[in-house]
């Protein structure tokens, strides 16, 4: 990459082409072992017809005990198009969820990588493949989305195989898609996780759920209880897990696509699932009978759609026992809190909605495994605080919001504590001459520490931040918008599991040109 000091000056405003989209996130680390590449999907998406194909595992890199499996999507699109949402499944298991960048008239290319080693069970045998990026192509929206997806398998050899420990780098024995709420698990399950690809999307107000207001407030997107949302999972009707949804901003978000043409917001290209540790309920689920595992999103108005929650179950089995018994020993929760208060605007002033939400849940259970009794305790606390201000007609619309999701999982002698914080601080104004300006900052942070017997054995910190400032003339053809924008994305990662202990990259742009690509550490 050309050093920032020698970058040519950016254009005065956006033209008909700009730099290909990129993120500041690191590439997936790969072991130095034999590799095999398999084509997974190749399609041009013009409508809502899914791509369907078949997959067979490679034969030259081992039968299934791969050290690493990396998914890569390469896409291209040209013309005019909205941002579109997509997903890919193998054998019904959701491997990847994404959204697309918006193209330039001259065309763009982009790529996304994801570590999918945890789906090793699914990838170990032939499977049907389905992929869809729903799209509309007509005389106005001309962009056909052309993608290819590959999997690269790395053989488990030498240090790549020896580096695995019981707490780390051990993929699940089974991965089951939760295609219906009713499921029967293997009776020797000794660890159970659920992952939920929860997204408010597909148009409508739930795509911007964090901006919704109580019904009585004069705002264009309403929800009876305001913007507080909570993703919940239950087992046989018993609340088993809670989480704060990530406030993803897609590449057309906040009424200003110029913010996201080159540097998307956090997670927009790689939607990450919410994870729940359901091990306290494994004994209940190991009885050989069918059980109901269901996902819901609290706060969505009754009867309103807009959330997608595809779910996978990840299971680790006890090789030393056919049946693992035990019991659920503790289920405690606070009363869910959700207060969303509207303050009407004085003449010439702003309306305001103040929201506070939160919930706390602790569950525990034990399993009598072939290696002794193991107790698992899961505690999770979610909180949401936001202030939403807007004027009559919404010519000014501003939100300052913070979500926290604190989780502690103790399994035997090992405790993992993770604190997640998501932030959004943005304002859109429509001024003289229909000049629309959006200034926004987004944050995605997670701090994790692993303790064994009370002593720290590992830690990590993720800090992914985006800032942008974009202005254009609204309600005119694209060539008359005279758009300008500056953006900056900085991705930092530190800890015992990070190669070299540190990763730090900043990508800055102006008018669609990269003005800085700086790597520290």
FENLINMO-V844537 format. One record per residue. N is the residue number from 0. SS is DSSP state (@ for helix, = for strand, . for the rest). PSI is psi in radians with two decimals (NA if undefined). NEAR is the number of other C-alpha atoms within 12 Angstrom. Layout:
{{N	SS	PSI	NEAR} {N	SS	PSI	NEAR}}
//
This chain:
{{0	.	2.40	13} {1	.	2.29	13} {2	.	2.58	14} {3	@	-0.58	20} {4	@	-0.31	13} {5	@	0.16	13} {6	.	2.43	19} {7	.	2.71	15} {8	.	2.54	17} {9	.	2.81	24} {10	.	2.85	24} {11	.	-0.50	15} {12	.	2.98	27} {13	.	2.42	33} {14	.	-2.46	25} {15	.	0.00	26} {16	.	2.71	27} {17	.	3.03	32} {18	.	2.53	33} {19	.	2.52	30} {20	.	2.51	40} {21	.	2.75	38} {22	.	2.87	39} {23	.	-0.04	37} {24	.	2.67	35} {25	.	2.69	27} {26	.	2.80	21} {27	.	2.25	20} {28	.	2.43	22} {29	.	2.46	26} {30	.	2.74	25} {31	.	1.14	17} {32	.	3.08	23} {33	.	2.51	24} {34	=	2.67	25} {35	=	2.33	25} {36	=	2.38	24} {37	=	2.28	27} {38	=	2.25	26} {39	=	-0.68	36} {40	=	2.59	33} {41	=	2.09	29} {42	=	2.71	29} {43	=	2.07	28} {44	=	2.05	32} {45	.	-0.31	25} {46	.	-2.61	22} {47	.	0.52	19} {48	.	2.09	17} {49	.	2.65	23} {50	=	2.36	30} {51	=	2.30	21} {52	=	-2.86	23} {53	=	2.71	23} {54	=	2.46	26} {55	.	2.40	23} {56	.	2.71	32} {57	.	2.81	28} {58	.	-0.25	22} {59	.	-0.04	20} {60	.	0.45	25} {61	.	2.74	22} {62	.	-0.64	22} {63	.	-0.29	29} {64	.	1.01	32} {65	.	2.56	40} {66	.	-0.55	39} {67	=	2.51	39} {68	=	2.20	43} {69	=	2.16	36} {70	=	2.43	38} {71	=	2.24	34} {72	=	2.25	38} {73	=	2.16	29} {74	=	2.77	37} {75	=	2.58	32} {76	=	2.56	36} {77	.	2.50	28} {78	.	-2.33	26} {79	.	2.28	30} {80	.	2.62	34} {81	.	2.99	36} {82	.	2.46	36} {83	.	2.62	37} {84	=	2.52	38} {85	=	2.80	40} {86	=	2.78	35} {87	=	2.31	40} {88	=	2.60	37} {89	=	2.12	37} {90	.	0.53	30} {91	.	-0.14	29} {92	=	2.17	36} {93	=	1.98	40} {94	=	-0.49	46} {95	=	2.35	43} {96	=	2.40	37} {97	=	2.97	41} {98	=	2.87	42} {99	.	2.67	51} {100	.	2.82	49} {101	.	2.40	46} {102	.	2.86	40} {103	.	2.81	34} {104	.	-0.54	23} {105	.	-0.23	20} {106	.	2.56	28} {107	=	2.80	34} {108	=	2.69	29} {109	=	2.92	32} {110	=	2.69	29} {111	=	2.39	38} {112	=	2.60	33} {113	=	2.39	33} {114	=	2.03	30} {115	.	0.46	35} {116	@	-0.53	34} {117	@	-0.27	37} {118	@	0.43	42} {119	@	-0.68	36} {120	@	-0.83	32} {121	@	-0.68	35} {122	@	-0.03	43} {123	.	-0.04	28} {124	.	2.81	19} {125	.	2.46	20} {126	=	2.66	21} {127	=	2.62	24} {128	=	2.38	30} {129	=	2.36	29} {130	=	2.46	37} {131	=	2.23	34} {132	=	1.68	35} {133	.	2.30	29} {134	.	2.78	30} {135	.	2.15	24} {136	.	2.18	23} {137	.	-2.82	14} {138	.	-0.44	11} {139	.	-0.86	13} {140	.	1.72	24} {141	.	-0.11	25} {142	.	2.00	34} {143	.	2.21	35} {144	=	2.00	43} {145	=	2.05	29} {146	=	2.64	32} {147	=	2.41	27} {148	=	2.29	35} {149	=	2.78	28} {150	=	2.32	36} {151	=	2.17	35} {152	=	2.38	39} {153	=	2.20	37} {154	.	2.57	30} {155	.	1.66	29} {156	.	2.54	21} {157	.	-2.26	16} {158	@	-0.51	13} {159	@	-0.54	23} {160	@	-0.69	21} {161	@	-0.36	15} {162	.	-0.04	17} {163	.	2.49	19} {164	=	2.86	11} {165	.	-0.54	14} {166	.	-0.11	22} {167	=	2.47	19} {168	.	0.49	24} {169	.	1.80	28} {170	.	2.75	33} {171	.	2.71	31} {172	.	-0.57	30} {173	=	2.55	31} {174	=	2.11	37} {175	=	2.19	37} {176	=	2.37	34} {177	.	1.30	30} {178	.	-0.43	21} {179	.	2.80	20} {180	.	-0.36	25} {181	=	2.25	21} {182	=	2.57	24} {183	.	2.24	26} {184	.	2.71	35} {185	.	2.48	34} {186	.	-0.10	30} {187	.	0.48	34} {188	=	2.21	42} {189	=	-0.10	48} {190	=	2.43	44} {191	=	2.13	39} {192	=	2.60	37} {193	=	2.42	41} {194	=	2.32	40} {195	=	2.06	42} {196	=	1.33	41} {197	=	2.09	38} {198	=	2.31	43} {199	=	1.97	34} {200	.	-3.10	32} {201	.	0.36	24} {202	.	2.94	23} {203	.	3.09	19} {204	@	-0.42	26} {205	@	-0.24	34} {206	@	-0.43	33} {207	@	0.78	35} {208	@	-0.53	41} {209	@	-0.19	48} {210	@	-0.09	45} {211	.	2.70	42} {212	=	2.80	41} {213	.	2.71	34} {214	.	-0.61	20} {215	.	-0.28	21} {216	.	2.47	31} {217	.	1.33	25} {218	.	2.69	31} {219	.	-0.42	23} {220	.	2.05	26} {221	=	2.65	31} {222	.	2.33	33} {223	.	-0.73	27} {224	.	0.18	33} {225	.	-2.77	41} {226	.	-0.05	47} {227	.	2.23	49} {228	.	2.62	46} {229	=	2.23	40} {230	=	2.13	39} {231	=	2.61	37} {232	=	2.43	38} {233	=	2.68	26} {234	=	2.01	32} {235	.	0.71	20} {236	.	-0.05	17} {237	=	2.26	25} {238	=	2.13	32} {239	=	-0.25	43} {240	=	2.54	48} {241	=	2.72	44} {242	=	2.67	45} {243	.	2.25	45} {244	.	2.59	43} {245	.	2.31	44} {246	.	1.26	40} {247	.	2.33	39} {248	.	2.00	48} {249	.	3.04	41} {250	.	0.14	34} {251	.	0.19	30} {252	@	2.76	35} {253	@	0.60	37} {254	@	0.37	33} {255	.	1.48	38} {256	@	-0.32	42} {257	@	-0.36	48} {258	@	-0.51	46} {259	.	0.07	50} {260	.	-0.72	48} {261	.	-0.80	43} {262	.	1.83	50} {263	.	2.89	48} {264	.	2.88	47} {265	.	2.34	40} {266	.	0.02	38} {267	.	-0.63	39} {268	.	-0.34	41} {269	.	1.54	36} {270	.	2.12	39} {271	.	2.44	32} {272	.	2.67	31} {273	=	2.35	32} {274	=	2.43	32} {275	=	2.38	40} {276	=	1.91	40} {277	.	0.23	42} {278	@	-0.60	45} {279	@	-0.38	43} {280	@	0.09	46} {281	@	-0.70	49} {282	@	-0.75	38} {283	@	-0.73	36} {284	@	-0.21	37} {285	.	0.19	35} {286	.	0.06	23} {287	.	0.01	20} {288	.	2.78	16} {289	.	2.50	19} {290	=	2.84	25} {291	=	2.17	25} {292	=	2.06	37} {293	=	2.55	31} {294	=	2.40	39} {295	=	2.82	34} {296	=	1.88	34} {297	=	2.43	31} {298	.	-0.29	38} {299	.	2.28	31} {300	.	2.49	26} {301	.	2.28	13} {302	.	0.02	10} {303	.	2.32	20} {304	.	-3.07	23} {305	.	-0.17	24} {306	=	2.42	32} {307	=	2.32	27} {308	=	0.93	35} {309	=	2.45	35} {310	=	2.40	39} {311	=	2.56	41} {312	=	2.24	46} {313	=	2.13	38} {314	=	2.38	36} {315	=	2.31	33} {316	=	2.63	30} {317	.	1.88	29} {318	.	-0.30	17} {319	.	-0.04	15} {320	.	2.51	20} {321	.	-0.54	19} {322	.	2.26	26} {323	.	2.02	36} {324	=	3.11	33} {325	=	-2.66	30} {326	=	2.69	26} {327	=	2.23	29} {328	=	-0.26	22} {329	=	2.32	22} {330	=	1.87	23} {331	=	2.42	22} {332	=	2.68	23} {333	.	2.89	18} {334	.	2.23	12} {335	.	2.34	24} {336	=	2.40	24} {337	=	1.82	27} {338	=	2.10	26} {339	=	1.88	35} {340	=	2.17	28} {341	=	2.27	29} {342	=	1.97	23} {343	.	2.69	23} {344	.	2.43	19} {345	.	2.82	12} {346	.	2.20	9} {347	.	0.02	13} {348	.	-2.79	17} {349	.	2.56	26} {350	=	2.78	31} {351	=	2.38	34} {352	=	2.12	40} {353	=	2.23	32} {354	=	2.34	35} {355	=	2.26	28} {356	=	2.75	34} {357	=	2.87	34} {358	=	2.58	34} {359	=	2.38	32} {360	=	2.36	33} {361	=	2.26	32} {362	=	2.62	37} {363	=	2.69	34} {364	=	2.87	35} {365	=	2.74	32} {366	=	2.38	39} {367	=	1.62	29} {368	=	3.08	28} {369	.	-0.24	19} {370	.	0.46	14} {371	=	3.06	17} {372	=	2.27	20} {373	=	2.15	29} {374	=	2.36	33} {375	=	2.23	37} {376	=	2.23	36} {377	=	2.15	40} {378	=	2.38	37} {379	=	2.39	38} {380	=	2.21	34} {381	=	2.50	40} {382	=	2.63	35} {383	=	2.28	40} {384	=	2.24	34} {385	=	2.68	35} {386	=	2.12	35} {387	=	2.15	40} {388	=	2.46	37} {389	=	2.76	36} {390	.	2.89	29} {391	@	2.35	23} {392	@	-0.14	17} {393	@	0.52	26} {394	.	-0.42	28} {395	=	2.30	30} {396	=	2.10	34} {397	=	2.54	33} {398	=	2.34	36} {399	=	2.08	30} {400	=	2.58	35} {401	=	2.35	34} {402	=	2.37	39} {403	=	2.56	36} {404	=	1.79	40} {405	=	2.23	33} {406	=	2.44	36} {407	=	2.20	31} {408	=	2.06	37} {409	=	2.09	32} {410	=	1.87	33} {411	.	-2.19	30} {412	.	-0.05	21} {413	=	2.25	26} {414	=	2.30	29} {415	=	2.12	35} {416	=	2.26	31} {417	=	2.22	31} {418	=	2.06	31} {419	=	2.42	34} {420	=	2.22	35} {421	=	2.35	39} {422	=	2.61	38} {423	=	2.20	37} {424	=	1.80	34} {425	=	2.76	37} {426	=	2.29	35} {427	=	2.32	32} {428	=	2.47	33} {429	=	1.94	28} {430	.	-2.74	17} {431	@	2.51	13} {432	@	0.36	16} {433	@	0.57	18} {434	=	2.04	25} {435	=	2.18	34} {436	=	2.36	36} {437	=	2.22	38} {438	=	2.22	33} {439	=	2.59	38} {440	=	2.48	35} {441	=	2.56	37} {442	=	2.46	35} {443	=	1.91	37} {444	=	2.49	33} {445	=	2.31	29} {446	=	2.20	29} {447	=	2.42	31} {448	=	2.44	30} {449	=	2.25	28} {450	=	2.45	23} {451	=	2.04	19} {452	.	0.52	14} {453	.	-0.11	16} {454	=	2.38	14} {455	=	2.23	18} {456	=	-0.16	21} {457	=	2.74	26} {458	=	2.79	25} {459	=	2.71	29} {460	=	2.26	29} {461	=	2.35	33} {462	=	1.81	33} {463	=	2.00	37} {464	=	2.50	38} {465	=	2.42	43} {466	=	2.55	34} {467	=	2.68	42} {468	=	1.95	33} {469	=	2.46	40} {470	=	2.42	37} {471	=	2.86	35} {472	=	2.10	28} {473	.	2.84	26} {474	.	0.51	15} {475	.	2.85	15} {476	.	2.77	13} {477	@	-0.71	21} {478	@	-0.05	18} {479	@	0.21	17} {480	.	-0.42	25} {481	.	0.96	26} {482	.	2.48	34} {483	=	2.63	32} {484	=	2.44	40} {485	=	2.42	38} {486	=	2.74	39} {487	=	2.29	40} {488	=	2.21	41} {489	=	2.18	39} {490	=	2.09	38} {491	=	2.44	33} {492	=	2.29	32} {493	=	2.77	28} {494	=	3.13	23} {495	.	-0.41	20} {496	.	0.07	23} {497	.	2.24	22} {498	@	2.16	19} {499	@	-0.04	14} {500	@	-0.08	18} {501	=	2.41	22} {502	=	2.32	30} {503	=	1.96	28} {504	=	2.41	28} {505	=	2.29	32} {506	=	2.14	39} {507	=	2.61	39} {508	=	2.79	46} {509	=	2.18	36} {510	.	0.60	36} {511	.	0.00	41} {512	=	2.43	36} {513	=	2.13	38} {514	=	-0.28	31} {515	=	2.35	30} {516	=	1.64	29} {517	=	2.31	26} {518	=	2.22	23} {519	.	-2.86	17} {520	.	NA	16}}
//
